Every structure is written in C-alpha cells, then in structure tokens.
C-alpha cells in the first residue's frame, strides 16, 4: 500500500541499521487519513493471519501479541520516545533488502544528505501476519520503497555542514 506524505524517523534507507535491516519509523498524526488507512491494513492482515492459521482471534487480544501501530503519547510517558511523537501514532517498517529510493521527480535519490529523519515521504509498505517460534505472534510492516516529497525539521538535531561553518572566516591558502 502507498501512504502519502508521512514523516519518517530513525531513517536507515541507505545502509542497514542496528537490527541488520533497512528501515524507518513512520509517524502518523492521530486521527489522520494515514492512520485510518494503516489501521484498516492492519485489520486486514490480522484477518489474513487468522484465516491462514498463524494465530487465533483470542491471540490478537493477548498482551503478548505484537501490534506494530503504537501510540506516541504512551511511549513519551514512559520515556521510550522523544517529544515529537506527541499526538501521533507510529510504526516501524523494515526489510532485509534495500528499499527503492526516489525523489519527487521519480529519479533515484543518491544524495544521503537530502533524505534525513524529519523529512516527509510517500512510502510503499505491506502489513503482514507472523508467527515466529522465537519472535512471537503479531503484525509487522515491510518497507518496500520511499519517495522523498519534502524536507522537514531534522529530528536528529544535526546541522548541515553549511550551517555549522556559516560565517566562519578561513585563514590560509585553502579559501
């Protein structure tokens, strides 16, 4: 499914992250069309998982059942997430394979400096049911492709090199 104009955090689309996968955290404003779209896709994935015998309806109500869509306000209260998750729902999407990465012009995006945590993207994700002997039961999100649509305020607090050195006078021959 395509989810339009969502903010991404913990962006690992050019290289693998700590989990050994490419991925990101997708932040959705509470009550938004994007949240409704994701909730419907998760509901469908649950129904598919039940029909395939991966788990039962009772399993989906258990505290051990892993829900991929989470409440940012609850995680801020427990200090698991930063303040920019307030009034938001979020989920992590990942893949062992690198996602396709394009700009709004549909050309491949190669410049890592243009796509950072805080930017807005259209994303291609799939929600799926799983039942792993060691990983439990739940609904996961696979990251297929991302399209950068606009810059946002950086969520990692990092400045660009231009901002860091703006107004600095350079001495010597390397000007």
C-alpha positions as CSV (number, residue, x, y, z in Angstrom):
1,X,0.0,0.0,0.0
2,X,1.1,3.6,-0.6
3,X,0.9,6.0,2.3
4,X,1.3,9.6,1.3
5,X,3.2,12.4,2.9
6,X,4.4,10.9,6.2
7,X,7.2,11.9,8.4
8,X,10.0,9.4,8.9
9,X,12.4,9.0,11.8
10,X,15.2,6.6,12.5
11,X,15.9,6.5,8.8
12,X,18.1,3.6,7.6
13,X,17.4,3.5,3.9
14,X,20.9,3.9,2.5
15,X,22.5,1.5,4.9
16,X,21.4,-1.2,7.4
17,X,20.6,-0.2,11.0
18,X,21.4,-2.0,14.2
19,X,18.8,-4.7,13.5
20,X,20.7,-5.7,10.3
21,X,17.9,-4.4,8.2
22,X,16.9,-1.3,6.2
23,X,14.1,0.6,7.8
24,X,12.4,3.6,9.4
25,X,9.9,4.7,11.9
26,X,6.7,6.1,10.3
27,X,5.0,8.9,12.3
28,X,1.3,9.4,11.6
29,X,-0.8,12.3,13.2
30,X,-3.6,10.8,15.4
31,X,-6.9,10.8,13.6
32,X,-5.4,11.4,10.2
33,X,-6.3,9.7,7.0
34,X,-3.0,8.0,7.0
35,X,-3.7,6.5,10.5
36,X,-7.1,5.2,9.3
37,X,-5.5,3.7,6.2
38,X,-2.9,1.9,8.3
39,X,-5.4,0.7,10.8
40,X,-7.5,-0.8,8.0
41,X,-4.5,-2.6,6.5
42,X,-3.5,-4.0,9.9
43,X,-7.1,-5.2,10.5
44,X,-6.9,-7.0,7.1
45,X,-3.5,-8.5,7.9
46,X,-4.9,-9.8,11.2
47,X,-7.9,-11.4,9.4
48,X,-5.5,-13.0,6.9
49,X,-3.3,-14.3,9.7
50,X,-6.3,-15.9,11.4
51,X,-7.5,-17.4,8.1
52,X,-4.1,-18.8,7.5
53,X,-3.9,-20.4,11.0
54,X,-1.0,-18.3,12.1
55,X,-2.9,-17.3,15.2
56,X,-6.4,-17.1,16.6
57,X,-8.7,-14.2,17.3
58,X,-8.0,-14.7,21.0
59,X,-4.2,-14.4,20.3
60,X,-4.8,-10.9,18.9
61,X,-6.2,-9.8,22.2
62,X,-3.3,-11.1,24.3
63,X,-0.8,-8.7,25.7
64,X,2.0,-10.8,24.1
65,X,0.5,-10.2,20.6
66,X,2.8,-7.6,18.9
67,X,1.0,-4.7,17.5
68,X,3.1,-2.7,15.0
69,X,1.0,0.5,15.3
70,X,1.7,2.2,18.6
71,X,0.7,5.3,20.5
72,X,3.4,8.0,20.7
73,X,1.8,9.7,23.7
74,X,2.0,6.5,25.8
75,X,5.6,5.9,24.8
76,X,6.5,9.6,25.7
77,X,5.0,9.0,29.2
78,X,7.4,6.0,29.7
79,X,10.3,8.0,28.1
80,X,10.7,5.5,25.3
81,X,10.2,8.1,22.6
82,X,11.1,11.8,22.1
83,X,8.6,14.6,22.4
84,X,8.0,14.9,18.6
85,X,5.9,11.6,18.9
86,X,3.2,13.5,20.8
87,X,-0.3,13.4,19.3
88,X,1.0,10.7,16.9
89,X,0.7,7.0,16.2
90,X,3.8,5.3,14.7
91,X,5.1,2.0,13.4
92,X,8.4,0.6,12.3
93,X,8.8,-0.7,8.8
94,X,11.9,-2.7,7.7
95,X,13.3,-5.0,5.1
96,X,16.4,-7.1,4.6
97,X,16.6,-5.7,1.1
98,X,17.3,-2.0,0.4
99,X,14.1,-0.1,-0.5
100,X,13.8,1.7,-3.8
101,X,14.6,5.4,-3.1
102,X,13.4,8.2,-5.4
103,X,12.8,11.9,-5.3
104,X,9.5,13.5,-6.3
105,X,10.7,13.5,-9.9
106,X,10.9,9.6,-9.8
107,X,14.6,9.7,-10.4
108,X,16.8,7.6,-8.0
109,X,17.8,9.6,-4.9
110,X,21.5,9.1,-4.3
111,X,22.3,12.0,-2.1
112,X,22.1,10.8,1.6
113,X,22.1,14.4,2.8
114,X,18.8,15.1,1.2
115,X,16.9,12.3,2.9
116,X,17.1,12.5,6.7
117,X,15.0,11.8,9.8
118,X,12.3,14.5,9.8
119,X,11.7,14.6,6.1
120,X,8.3,13.7,4.5
121,X,7.9,10.8,2.2
122,X,5.4,8.8,0.3
123,X,6.1,5.2,1.3
124,X,5.2,1.8,-0.1
125,X,4.7,-0.7,2.7
126,X,3.0,-4.0,3.3
127,X,1.5,-5.3,6.6
128,X,1.7,-9.0,7.3
129,X,0.9,-11.5,9.9
130,X,3.7,-13.5,11.5
131,X,4.1,-16.4,14.0
132,X,7.8,-17.0,14.7
133,X,8.8,-19.6,17.3
134,X,11.2,-17.1,18.9
135,X,9.7,-13.8,17.8
136,X,6.1,-14.4,18.9
137,X,2.9,-13.6,17.0
138,X,1.8,-10.3,15.6
139,X,1.6,-7.9,12.6
140,X,4.7,-6.5,11.0
141,X,5.3,-3.9,8.4
142,X,7.6,-4.4,5.4
143,X,9.3,-1.4,3.8
144,X,9.4,-1.6,0.0
145,X,10.0,1.9,-1.4
146,X,10.3,5.5,-0.4
147,X,9.8,8.8,-2.3
148,X,11.1,12.0,-0.8
149,X,8.4,14.7,-1.1
150,X,9.6,17.5,1.1
151,X,12.1,18.4,3.7
152,X,11.2,18.7,7.3
153,X,12.8,19.9,10.5
154,X,15.7,17.5,11.4
155,X,14.7,15.1,14.2
156,X,18.3,14.1,14.9
157,X,19.4,17.6,15.9
158,X,22.2,17.5,13.4
159,X,23.1,20.7,11.4
160,X,24.3,20.7,7.9
161,X,28.0,21.4,7.3
162,X,26.9,24.8,5.7
163,X,25.1,25.8,8.9
164,X,27.9,24.6,11.2
165,X,30.5,26.7,9.4
166,X,28.4,29.7,8.3
167,X,30.2,33.0,8.9
168,X,33.5,31.3,9.9
169,X,36.5,33.1,8.4
170,X,39.1,30.8,6.9
171,X,42.7,31.6,7.3
172,X,45.4,30.4,4.9
173,X,45.7,29.3,1.3
174,X,42.7,27.0,1.1
175,X,40.0,29.6,0.6
